[in-house]
C-alpha cells in the first residue's frame, strides 16, 4: 500500500501539479542552495525506511548505518 502522501496532489499554476512529496523536495532543495556542497536528497516514507534499513544495497541502508540525524521533528 502506498503512503497517503503520494496521492495528495496540490495545484500550482494553471496546468502544473506537484505532489506533496515534490513540494517538500523543492523546499529542501531551495533551503540548501548556495551552501557550496553537493547534496543528495532522497525522500522516503518512514515505513519504507523501517522496512529497508537493514537491506544491504538498499537506499536506506547507508543512511541507517553511517548517517546521522541533523534535525528530528517530534
C-alpha positions in Angstrom: 0.0 0.0 0.0 1.3 3.4 -0.9 1.7 6.2 1.5 -1.2 8.7 1.6 1.4 11.4 1.0 2.0 10.1 -2.5 -1.6 10.6 -3.5 -2.2 14.1 -2.3 -1.8 16.5 -5.2 -1.8 20.3 -5.0 -2.4 22.6 -7.9 0.3 25.0 -8.7 -0.2 27.4 -11.5 -2.6 26.8 -14.4 -1.7 23.3 -15.5 1.2 22.3 -13.2 0.6 19.8 -10.5 3.1 18.8 -7.8 2.6 16.1 -5.1 3.2 16.9 -1.5 6.5 14.9 -1.6 7.7 17.0 -4.6 6.8 20.2 -2.7 8.9 19.1 0.2 11.8 18.2 -2.1 11.7 21.7 -3.7 11.6 23.4 -0.2 14.6 21.4 1.0 16.5 22.0 -2.3 15.9 25.7 -2.1 17.0 25.9 1.6 20.3 24.1 0.7 21.0 26.2 -2.4 24.1 28.3 -2.2 25.8 26.3 0.6 28.7 25.2 -1.8 28.3 21.5 -1.1 26.7 18.8 -3.1 23.7 17.1 -1.6 21.6 14.0 -2.4 18.1 14.5 -1.3 16.1 11.3 -1.0 12.6 11.4 0.4 11.1 8.1 1.5 8.3 7.3 4.0 9.1 6.2 7.5 7.5 2.8 6.8 9.7 2.3 3.7 12.8 3.3 5.7 12.0 0.9 8.5 11.3 -2.0 6.1 14.5 -1.5 4.1 17.1 -0.1 6.6 18.8 -3.5 7.0 18.8 -4.5 3.3 22.3 -4.3 2.1 22.4 -2.4 -1.2 19.1 -0.6 -0.4 18.9 3.2 -0.4 18.1 3.3 3.4 21.0 1.0 4.5 23.9 3.6 4.3 21.7 6.3 5.9 20.8 3.9 8.8 24.4 2.6 9.2 26.5 5.7 8.5 24.2 8.7 8.6 23.4 11.0 11.4 20.2 12.9 12.3 20.7 16.6 11.8 17.1 17.5 12.6 14.3 15.4 14.1 10.8 16.7 14.4 8.7 15.4 17.3 
